[in-house]
Amino acid sequence: MLLETTLGKTCLLFFVIFISYGQANASDIIPKPERYEPNGEVFSLNQSTKIQYRNGLKTMAAYLGKTISPATGWDFKLSASNKPQKNSIHLSIDPQDDNKEGYRLMVNSINIQIIGNSEAGVFNGIQTLRQMLPVKIFNSRRQKDVDWAIEGAYVEDTPAYPWRGMMLDVSRYFYEVSYVKQLVDMMAMYKMNVLHLHLIDDAGWRIEIKKYPRLTSVGGFRGEGHERTGGYYTQEEIKEIIAYAALRNIEVIPEIEIPAHTLPAIAAYPHLSCTGAPQVVQTQHSISGELYCVGRESTFDFLEDVFDEVVALFPSKYIHIGGDEARYDRWAACSHCQKRKDSLGLEKEADLQVYFTNRIQKVLKKRGKTIVGWDEIIERGLDDKAVGMVWHNKEKAILGTQAGHDMVMALSSHAYFDVAESSIPGEVKAATWLSPISLEKVYSMDPVVEGLDDAYQSQVLGVHATLWSDQFIHGTILQEILPINENRSEKYFDYLTFPRMAALAEVGWTDKNLKDWSDFEYRMRKHYNRYDEAGYGYRVPQPKLIGKKEVGDGIEITLENVVEGAHIRYTTNGLKPNTYDDVYISPIKVDKLSDFKAITVVNRHQFSLPLYFPEKYEQYKKFGTPMGEWKPTLIKGVEFGELELDATGKITGNGIYEITFIYTDGAHKLEIEGVSVYKNRQLITEDRHKGETGTSSSENTYSVKINEYETGAEFKIRANVRGDIGNDSQGVVFIKKKDN
């Protein structure tokens, strides 16, 4: 009887999933529109529907037809028309304000009208219309037996910020043109409008410069023999990418780094460096100490030639010049650079970078371009207006805007998508120098700068996400197996990008007062289906925990599925669930939380990491058993004081024990001078060396040898500790017996 009941519930669940999957609901739109008013009517798209246009919008009409023809199987007739007719989608331009990307969209039972403030506005209206159609519209193959109905509504919309960007690092991993186009389509779906191509870094030069062919023949590849990999975009391919993006309202901005991250150029043309010594393109990630020689005029001749070809290719108003992470050892030892420094009356090598940047800025200004750079170029001073990308300190926008520059928020705390979304065991390999950046964390990003006068807020142009590809050259895990033509790199990029890009898009588009995390999370439910139809990869979210409460002698756990058409499977024995385990139907009771794990299952091969309830400090298991904690009240401040820990029961015999201090929270580091072990209040051994633990740690493990263990003896460990600049520090101390 129990089996029959369970099967009945499971069948009911899949029936509900089946009938709900793919139904259109305009309230699922991302980014959330400024105004959305349903009217109760329905427009039925059919093979007789015409796409009409005015104001020179034939190209945009053709784009619309191309996007909705594959799934419907219909070739829509295009025609010029000043007024919308019955059973038509009509495109027109009627500027309502200065925001060229704004639009109005009207859907009723008779026709659909998209009225943009400009062609860009019409494009954005088309993206909203696509999301109002059943999700199968995103499939590239004909979908039979679909009712292509669109819920009637009036939509009025305009973006909060003019800059909504994504950076693709093609230097450390070379993405083919086809994938760059796919990224453009992914961005267009969410009305993002800036594609930043990180073309140059120490791991590869990725753009053809005809005057300097060795930049690509040498600098575009790394490794030797059968390990040699790389590639580059020809100028014709660059034009192809730019045209593809322009149709989709996306501006492509190239990044040509100066003065650092330029190793491939120096490997190709050693005379560009200070030493002229031979170099090779790196095969493992690191920041090269090589710089363009600022003391030689030939450096600037080379860069002017390069920028001449780059400017001729890219119609963008902007050229990104990098400007970060320059180390000045080469300049300090170079007679040419020192002569330049002396002739300019400069005090230090960092001033030479300011000179370098200003000189390149003038080169590009003559060619009608505005430079963009990481925020380091702004804080060091510039002669003319630029755009600074704030990546690690939001307050730099105050300095930048007040100096007359525009700023873009590319905050590493919220928008570095090469960082993992969680610390759940089994999460993909990703950057570890930052804490995980969850979908909710991305959504919480606020471009508004506190403390910045309202008069300057308009100089904060918007938001920008980065996905660095240096993980591809941290070992070989991500390297593809070429003979089987796999696309591991693209799937990896998709996993890190979706759904976080959707969250960032809403941050950049939707007015802050209209944003709501719970509402966004609900609207995301159907977007995973759109990714499936379009063939995009994504990170499947874990089931959502709705509640847990004590019930009798156990704990009842309530979950919610957050992916339309998926279901939840779970275990209650502490094991990781798989796609064959029990289907979650109703709240589950367990003896203890650590027994329960659950996954979201899209299909047998696509499912989430587990939702589970880790034991406290589970992530630090490798350091052994928790022995005690410290908190501000136990730290004297900048004076060293004694922290006592009870090791009785933790020291269980003779041997070598490791004692590790792990910081968990607070504004200050903990400095350790050494640890001493006492048996029955008598000192028996110690390890005296300086260590520290905070947002970064060094020498924070201490090793002690126990020779005369006694059963029943009391063991105490005393550590000499202090805060580096104060006592705002919290953490835990672990002890582990080393294997013999």
C-alpha positions in Angstrom: 0.0 0.0 0.0 2.8 2.4 0.9 4.5 1.7 -2.5 1.3 2.3 -4.4 0.8 5.6 -2.5 4.3 6.7 -3.2 4.0 5.8 -6.9 0.8 7.7 -7.1 2.3 10.8 -5.7 5.3 10.5 -8.0 3.0 10.1 -11.0 1.0 13.2 -9.9 4.2 15.1 -9.5 5.4 14.4 -13.0 2.0 15.1 -14.4 2.1 18.6 -12.8 5.6 19.1 -14.1 4.5 18.0 -17.6 1.5 20.3 -17.9 3.4 23.4 -16.4 6.6 23.1 -18.4 6.8 25.6 -21.2 3.7 27.6 -20.5 4.3 31.3 -21.1 4.0 33.8 -18.3 5.2 37.3 -19.0 5.8 37.9 -15.3 8.9 35.7 -15.7 10.7 38.5 -17.6 14.4 39.1 -16.6 15.5 41.8 -16.2 12.3 42.9 -14.5 10.5 45.6 -16.6 9.9 49.1 -15.2 6.2 48.7 -15.9 4.2 45.5 -16.8 0.4 45.5 -17.0 -1.5 42.4 -18.1 -4.7 43.0 -20.0 -6.3 39.6 -20.0 -6.0 39.1 -23.8 -3.9 36.6 -25.7 -2.1 36.9 -29.0 -1.6 33.7 -31.0 1.4 33.6 -33.2 0.8 31.5 -36.3 2.2 30.9 -39.8 0.2 33.8 -41.2 1.6 36.4 -38.7 3.5 39.1 -40.5 6.5 41.1 -39.2 6.0 44.7 -40.2 8.4 47.6 -39.7 8.9 51.3 -40.3 11.7 53.9 -39.8 14.3 51.8 -41.6 13.9 48.8 -39.2 14.1 46.1 -41.9 17.3 44.6 -40.5 15.7 44.4 -37.0 12.6 42.8 -38.5 14.8 40.2 -40.2 16.5 39.5 -36.9 13.2 39.0 -35.2 12.1 36.6 -37.9 15.4 34.7 -37.7 15.0 34.2 -34.0 11.4 32.9 -34.0 11.4 31.0 -37.2 13.5 27.9 -36.2 11.3 26.7 -33.3 8.0 27.6 -35.0 9.0 26.2 -38.3 7.4 29.2 -40.1 9.0 31.7 -42.5 7.5 35.0 -41.4 6.7 37.5 -44.2 8.4 40.9 -43.7 6.9 44.1 -45.0 7.2 47.8 -44.5 4.1 49.4 -43.0 3.5 52.7 -41.2 0.7 51.3 -39.1 0.3 47.9 -37.4 -2.2 45.5 -39.0 -4.1 42.6 -37.8 -2.1 39.5 -36.9 1.2 41.3 -37.1 4.2 42.2 -35.0 5.0 45.8 -35.8 8.3 47.6 -35.1 8.7 51.3 -35.0 10.7 54.1 -33.4 9.2 57.0 -31.4 11.7 58.6 -29.0 10.1 59.4 -25.7 13.1 60.5 -23.7 16.9 60.6 -23.9 17.4 56.9 -23.0 17.8 55.4 -26.4 17.5 51.8 -25.0 13.9 52.3 -23.7 10.9 50.8 -25.4 7.1 50.2 -25.2 5.6 46.8 -25.9 1.9 46.3 -26.5 0.4 42.8 -26.9 -3.3 42.3 -27.4 -5.4 39.8 -29.3 -5.1 41.7 -32.6 -1.4 42.5 -32.9 1.9 43.2 -31.2 3.6 46.6 -31.3 7.2 47.3 -30.3 8.0 51.0 -30.2 11.6 51.8 -29.3 13.2 55.1 -28.5 15.8 54.0 -31.0 16.8 50.9 -32.9 18.5 49.7 -29.6 15.1 50.2 -27.8 13.4 48.1 -30.5 16.0 45.3 -30.0 15.3 45.3 -26.2 11.6 45.1 -26.8 12.2 42.0 -29.0 14.1 40.4 -26.2 11.2 40.9 -23.8 8.8 39.5 -26.5 10.9 36.4 -26.8 10.7 35.8 -23.1 6.9 36.2 -23.3 6.7 33.3 -25.7 6.7 29.7 -24.6 10.2 28.6 -23.6 10.6 26.3 -26.6 11.0 29.4 -28.8 14.7 29.3 -27.8 15.2 25.9 -29.4 17.0 25.9 -32.8 14.8 23.1 -34.2 11.2 23.0 -35.1 9.0 22.3 -32.1 5.7 20.6 -33.0 2.4 20.8 -31.1 3.2 24.0 -29.3 0.6 26.7 -28.8 2.6 29.9 -29.5 0.4 32.0 -27.3 1.6 35.3 -25.8 -0.1 36.8 -22.8 -1.5 40.2 -23.5 0.2 43.1 -21.7 1.5 46.6 -21.8 5.2 46.8 -21.0 7.1 50.1 -20.6 10.8 49.8 -19.9 14.1 51.6 -19.8 17.5 50.6 -18.2 18.8 52.0 -14.9 22.4 52.1 -16.2 23.8 52.5 -19.7 26.7 50.1 -19.2 25.9 46.4 -18.6 28.9 44.4 -19.5 30.7 41.1 -19.6 34.4 40.4 -20.0 35.6 37.3 -21.8 39.3 36.4 -21.1 40.4 34.9 -24.4 44.1 35.3 -23.7 44.5 32.5 -21.1 42.0 30.3 -23.1 41.3 30.9 -26.7 37.5 30.8 -27.4 36.6 30.2 -31.1 34.5 32.7 -32.9 31.4 30.5 -32.7 31.5 30.6 -28.9 32.0 34.3 -28.8 28.9 34.6 -30.9 27.1 32.3 -28.5 28.1 34.5 -25.6 26.8 37.6 -27.5 23.4 35.8 -27.8 23.5 34.9 -24.1 24.1 38.5 -23.3 21.5 39.8 -25.7 18.8 37.7 -24.1 19.3 39.7 -20.9 19.8 43.1 -22.6 23.4 43.4 -21.7 25.3 45.7 -24.1 29.1 45.7 -23.6 31.4 42.8 -24.5 34.9 43.3 -23.3 37.4 41.1 -25.0 40.5 40.6 -22.9 42.7 40.0 -25.9 46.2 40.4 -24.4 47.7 38.9 -21.3 50.9 37.0 -20.3 49.4 33.8 -21.7 48.6 34.8 -25.3 48.2 37.6 -27.9 44.8 37.0 -29.6 44.4 39.6 -32.3 46.0 39.8 -35.8 48.2 42.9 -36.2 49.3 42.8 -39.9 52.4 45.0 -39.4 53.7 42.7 -36.7 52.9 39.1 -37.7 55.0 37.5 -34.9 52.5 38.8 -32.3 50.3 36.0 -33.3 52.7 33.4 -34.9 54.8 33.5 -31.7 52.6 35.3 -29.1 49.4 33.5 -30.0 50.7 30.1 -29.0 52.3 28.4 -26.0 54.0 25.1 -25.2 56.2 22.9 -27.4 55.6 20.0 -29.7 52.3 18.1 -29.2 51.6 20.4 -26.1 51.5 23.5 -28.3 48.1 25.2 -28.0 46.6 28.6 -28.8 45.0 30.6 -31.6 44.0 34.2 -32.5 41.3 36.1 -34.3 42.1 37.3 -37.8 41.0 40.8 -38.6 38.2 39.5 -40.7 37.0 37.4 -37.7 37.1 40.5 -35.5 34.9 42.3 -38.0 32.5 39.3 -38.0 32.2 39.4 -34.2 31.7 43.1 -34.1 29.0 43.0 -36.8 27.2 40.1 -35.1 27.3 42.0 -31.7 26.2 45.3 -33.2 23.0 43.9 -34.6 22.3 42.7 -31.0 22.9 46.1 -29.4 26.3 45.1 -28.0 29.4 47.2 -28.2 32.7 45.3 -28.4 35.6 46.8 -26.5 39.1 45.4 -27.0 41.6 45.3 -24.2 45.2 45.9 -25.3 47.3 45.8 -22.0 50.0 48.3 -21.1 52.6 48.2 -19.6 52.3 44.8 -17.8 50.7 41.5 -18.9 52.5 41.9 -22.2 54.8 38.8 -22.2 53.6 37.5 -25.6 54.5 40.7 -27.4 57.9 40.7 -25.8 58.4 37.0 -26.7 57.6 38.0 -30.3 59.7 41.1 -30.3 62.3 41.1 -27.4 63.4 44.6 -28.2 60.2 45.9 -26.6 61.5 44.9 -23.2 64.1 46.5 -21.0 66.6 43.7 -21.3 66.0 42.4 -24.9 66.4 38.8 -23.5 64.5 36.0 -25.2 61.2 35.1 -23.6 58.5 32.4 -24.1 54.8 32.6 -23.6 53.9 31.1 -20.2 52.2 27.7 -20.0 51.2 28.0 -16.3 49.5 31.0 -14.8 51.7 33.7 -13.2 52.1 37.5 -13.4 55.2 38.1 -15.5 57.7 40.7 -14.4 58.3 41.8 -17.9 57.1 45.2 -19.0 57.2 47.3 -22.1 60.3 49.5 -21.9 59.1 53.0 -21.1 62.5 54.5 -21.8 62.7 53.6 -25.5 60.8 55.5 -28.2 60.5 52.3 -30.2 58.0 51.1 -27.6 55.7 53.9 -28.4 56.2 53.5 -32.2 55.2 49.9 -31.9 52.1 50.7 -29.8 50.9 53.5 -32.1 51.1 51.0 -35.0 49.1 48.4 -33.0 46.5 50.9 -31.9 46.1 52.2 -35.5 45.0 48.7 -36.6 42.9 48.2 -33.5 41.1 51.5 -33.9 40.4 50.8 -37.6 38.7 47.5 -36.6 36.7 48.5 -33.5 34.0 51.2 -33.9 33.6 51.3 -30.1 34.0 54.6 -28.4 36.3 52.9 -25.9 39.7 51.1 -25.9 40.6 49.2 -22.7 44.3 49.5 -21.8 44.4 47.4 -18.6 47.0 49.2 -16.4 47.0 46.8 -13.5 49.6 44.7 -11.6 52.7 46.3 -13.0 55.9 45.5 -11.1 58.7 48.0 -11.7 61.9 45.9 -11.1 62.8 46.0 -14.8 62.3 49.8 -15.0 64.4 50.3 -11.9 67.3 48.4 -13.4 67.0 49.8 -17.0 69.2 52.7 -18.0 66.8 53.9 -20.6 63.9 54.0 -18.2 66.0 55.7 -15.5 67.1 58.3 -18.1 63.4 58.9 -18.9 62.5 59.3 -15.3 65.3 61.8 -14.6 64.5 63.8 -17.7 60.9 64.1 -16.6 61.8 64.9 -13.1 59.9 62.0 -11.7 60.5 60.6 -8.2 59.7 56.9 -8.6 59.0 54.2 -11.1 55.3 54.3 -10.5 55.3 57.8 -11.9 56.7 56.4 -15.1 53.5 54.3 -15.5 51.4 57.5 -15.1 53.5 59.0 -17.9 53.1 55.9 -20.0 49.3 55.9 -19.5 48.9 59.6 -20.3 51.0 59.2 -23.4 48.9 56.3 -24.7 45.7 58.2 -23.7 46.8 61.1 -26.0 47.5 58.6 -28.9 44.0 57.2 -28.6 42.3 60.6 -28.0 43.7 61.7 -31.4 41.9 58.7 -32.9 38.6 59.6 -31.2 38.8 57.0 -28.5 38.3 57.2 -24.7 40.5 54.9 -22.6 39.1 52.4 -20.1 41.4 50.8 -17.4 41.3 49.0 -14.1 40.9 51.4 -11.2 44.7 51.6 -10.7 45.0 54.0 -13.6 42.5 56.4 -12.1 44.0 56.6 -8.6 47.4 57.5 -10.1 46.2 60.5 -12.1 45.3 61.1 -15.7 45.5 64.2 -18.0 42.1 63.5 -19.7 38.8 61.9 -19.0 38.7 58.1 -18.8 36.6 55.2 -17.6 37.8 53.4 -14.6 36.7 49.8 -13.8 36.4 49.5 -10.0 37.3 45.9 -9.1 38.3 45.8 -5.5 37.5 49.0 -3.6 34.1 50.7 -4.3 35.2 53.9 -2.7 37.7 54.5 -5.6 34.6 55.6 -7.5 34.5 58.7 -5.3 38.1 59.7 -6.2 37.5 58.9 -9.9 34.2 60.7 -10.4 35.4 63.8 -8.5 38.4 63.9 -10.8 36.0 63.9 -13.8 36.1 60.3 -14.8 33.3 57.9 -15.5 33.3 54.6 -13.5 32.0 51.1 -14.0 31.5 48.7 -11.1 33.3 45.4 -11.8 33.5 44.5 -8.1 35.5 41.3 -7.4 33.3 40.7 -4.4 30.1 40.4 -6.5 31.0 40.1 -10.2 34.1 37.9 -10.7 32.5 34.9 -12.2 35.7 32.8 -12.2 35.0 32.4 -8.5 32.9 29.4 -7.5 29.3 29.9 -6.6 29.6 27.8 -3.4 32.0 25.9 -1.2 29.9 22.7 -1.4 32.1 19.6 -1.8 32.1 18.7 -5.5 31.9 22.3 -6.7 33.8 22.9 -10.0 37.4 24.0 -9.9 37.5 27.8 -9.7 39.4 30.7 -8.4 40.0 30.5 -4.6 41.5 33.9 -3.7 37.9 35.2 -3.0 35.0 33.7 -1.1 32.3 32.0 -3.1 30.0 34.4 -5.0 26.4 33.0 -4.8 23.6 34.0 -7.2 22.0 36.0 -4.3 25.4 37.7 -3.7 25.5 38.8 -7.3 21.9 40.1 -7.1 22.7 42.1 -4.0 25.3 44.2 -5.8 24.5 47.9 -5.7 26.3 50.2 -8.1 25.3 53.3 -6.0 28.3 54.5 -4.1 27.6 55.5 -0.5 29.2 58.9 0.3 29.3 60.0 -3.3 27.4 63.3 -3.9 24.3 62.9 -6.0 25.9 65.2 -8.6 28.5 62.5 -9.4 26.3 59.4 -9.3 25.5 59.7 -13.0 29.2 59.2 -13.7 28.8 55.6 -12.4 27.9 54.1 -15.8 26.9 50.6 -14.7 28.1 47.1 -13.9 30.5 44.7 -15.4 31.2 41.0 -14.8 34.5 39.3 -15.5 35.3 35.7 -16.1 39.0 35.2 -16.1 40.3 32.0 -17.7 43.5 31.5 -15.7 42.1 28.3 -14.3 42.8 26.8 -17.7 46.5 27.2 -17.1 46.5 26.0 -13.5 47.2 22.4 -14.4 45.4 20.3 -17.0 41.9 19.5 -15.5 40.1 21.9 -17.9 42.1 21.1 -21.0 40.0 19.5 -23.7 40.8 16.2 -25.3 41.2 17.4 -28.9 40.8 14.0 -30.7 37.2 13.7 -29.5 36.3 17.3 -30.2 34.8 17.9 -26.8 33.8 21.4 -25.6 34.7 21.2 -21.9 35.8 24.8 -21.8 32.6 26.2 -23.1 30.5 24.1 -20.7 32.8 25.3 -17.9 32.3 28.9 -18.9 28.5 28.4 -19.1 28.4 26.8 -15.7 30.1 29.8 -14.1 28.2 32.3 -16.1 24.6 31.1 -15.9 22.5 32.0 -13.9 24.7 34.6 -12.4 24.7 36.7 -15.5 21.0 37.0 -15.3 21.3 38.4 -11.8 23.9 41.0 -12.9 21.7 42.0 -15.9 18.9 42.8 -13.5 21.3 44.8 -11.3 22.3 46.9 -14.3 18.8 47.3 -15.9 16.1 47.3 -13.2 15.5 50.3 -10.9 16.8 49.5 -7.4 13.4 50.1 -5.9 11.8 47.4 -8.1 14.4 44.7 -7.2 13.4 41.9 -4.9 15.5 38.7 -4.4 12.6 36.4 -3.7 10.8 37.6 -6.8 13.9 37.2 -8.9 14.4 33.7 -7.6 10.9 32.8 -8.5 11.2 34.3 -12.0 14.4 32.3 -12.6 12.5 29.0 -12.3 11.5 29.0 -16.0 14.8 30.5 -17.2 16.6 27.3 -16.7 14.2 25.8 -19.2 15.2 28.5 -21.7 18.8 27.6 -21.2 18.0 23.9 -21.9 16.1 24.8 -25.1 18.9 27.2 -26.3 21.6 24.6 -25.6 23.4 26.8 -22.9 25.0 25.2 -20.0 24.3 26.4 -16.4 24.7 25.6 -12.8 21.6 23.7 -11.5 20.6 25.3 -8.2 20.2 23.1 -5.1 16.7 22.6 -3.6 15.6 25.6 -1.5 15.3 25.0 2.2 11.9 26.4 3.3 12.1 25.3 6.9 13.3 22.8 9.5 11.7 22.3 12.8 11.8 19.8 15.7 9.0 17.3 15.6 8.9 14.8 18.4 12.3 13.1 18.6 13.4 14.2 15.1 13.6 17.2 12.7 11.2 17.9 9.9 12.7 19.4 6.7 10.7 21.2 4.1 12.1 22.0 0.6 11.0 23.7 -2.5 12.0 23.0 -6.1 13.3 26.1 -7.9 13.6 24.8 -11.4 10.5 24.5 -13.5 10.0 20.9 -14.8 12.7 19.4 -12.4 12.2 17.5 -9.2 14.0 16.7 -6.0 15.6 13.5 -4.9 17.0 12.9 -1.4 18.6 10.5 1.0 18.3 10.1 4.8 21.4 8.0 5.5 24.0 10.6 5.1 25.0 9.5 1.6 25.1 11.8 -1.4 21.9 11.4 -3.4 21.7 10.3 -7.0 19.1 10.4 -9.7 17.6 7.1 -8.6 16.9 7.9 -5.0 13.5 8.8 -3.6 11.5 11.7 -5.1 10.7 14.4 -2.6 6.9 14.9 -2.3 6.3 16.3 1.2 8.3 17.3 4.3 10.8 14.7 5.5 11.5 13.7 9.1 15.1 12.7 10.1 16.8 11.9 13.4 19.5 14.5 12.8 20.2 17.1 10.1 23.5 15.6 8.9 21.6 12.5 7.8 19.7 14.4 5.1 20.9 15.4 1.6 18.9 16.4 -1.5 19.5 17.4 -5.1 17.6 19.1 -7.9 17.2 16.7 -10.8 16.6 18.1 -14.3 17.3 14.7 -16.0 19.5 11.7 -15.4 22.6 13.5 -16.4 21.9 17.0 -15.2 21.5 17.7 -11.5 22.6 20.0 -8.7 25.2 19.7 -6.0 23.6 18.5 -2.8 21.7 20.6 -0.3 23.1 19.4 3.1 23.7 20.5 6.6 27.4 20.4 7.4 28.7 19.9 10.8 30.3 23.0 12.3 33.8 23.6 10.8 33.3 20.7 8.4 35.3 22.7 5.8 38.3 22.5 8.0 38.3 18.8 8.6 41.8 18.4 7.2 43.2 20.3 10.1 41.8 17.8 12.6 39.6 18.2 15.6 38.4 21.6 16.9 40.2 22.3 20.3 38.8 25.8 21.0 37.9 29.2 19.7 39.1 32.7 20.1 37.0 35.9 20.0 37.7 39.5 20.6 37.3 39.3 24.4 40.1 36.7 24.6 42.6 38.9 22.6 44.3 41.7 24.5 44.9 43.8 21.3 48.3 44.7 20.0 50.0 43.4 23.1 50.8 39.7 23.2 48.8 37.7 25.7 48.1 34.1 26.6 45.3 32.1 25.0 44.8 28.8 26.8 43.2 25.8 25.2 42.2 22.4 26.7 43.8 19.5 24.9 42.7 16.8 27.3 41.1 14.1 25.4 42.5 15.5 22.1 46.1 14.4 22.9 45.6 10.6 23.0 49.0 9.1 23.0 52.7 9.7 22.1 53.4 11.2 18.7 53.6 14.4 16.7 50.6 16.8 16.8 49.9 19.7 14.6 48.0 22.7 16.0 46.5 25.0 13.4 45.0 28.5 13.9 42.2 29.3 11.4 40.7 32.8 11.2 36.9 32.8 10.6 35.8 36.5 10.9 36.8 40.0 12.0 38.6 43.0 10.8 42.0 42.1 12.2 44.6 39.3 11.8 45.7 37.1 14.7 49.5 37.0 15.2 50.9 33.9 17.0 54.4 33.9 18.6 54.4 30.3 19.6 52.6 27.5 21.4 53.5 25.5 24.6 52.1 22.2 25.8 51.6 21.6 29.5 50.9 18.2 31.1 49.5 18.4 34.6 50.6 22.1 34.6 54.2 21.2 33.7 55.7 22.5 30.4 56.7 19.4 28.3 57.2 20.8 24.8 56.8 23.9 22.6 57.1 25.3 19.1 58.3 28.9 18.9 57.9 30.6 15.6 55.9 33.6 14.3 52.7 32.9 12.4 49.5 34.7 11.5 46.0 34.0 10.2 43.5 36.4 8.7 42.1 36.9 5.2 45.5 35.3 4.4 47.5 33.0 6.6 51.2 32.2 7.0 53.1 29.7 9.2 49.9 29.2 11.2 50.5 25.5 12.0 52.6 24.5 15.0 54.1 21.1 15.5 54.8 19.5 18.9 56.1 16.1 19.9 54.6 14.2 22.9 56.9 11.6 24.4 55.5 10.9 27.8 51.8 10.5 27.4 49.9 9.4 30.5 46.3 8.2 30.6 44.2 10.6 32.6 46.7 13.4 32.5 45.5 16.9 31.9 46.9 18.6 28.8 46.7 22.4 28.2 48.0 24.4 25.3 49.0 28.0 25.7 49.5 30.2 22.7 51.0 33.7 22.8 48.8 35.8 20.5 47.7 39.3 19.6 45.7 41.2 17.0 47.8 43.0 14.4 46.1 46.3 14.8 43.2 45.5 17.2 41.3 42.6 18.8 38.5 42.3 16.3 39.4 38.7 15.3 37.6 35.4 15.6 38.6 31.8 14.8 39.1 28.3 15.8 42.2 26.2 16.8 42.5 22.6 15.5 44.7 19.7 16.6 45.6 16.7 14.6 47.9 13.8 15.3 50.2 13.1 12.4 50.4 9.6 11.0 53.6 7.7 11.7 
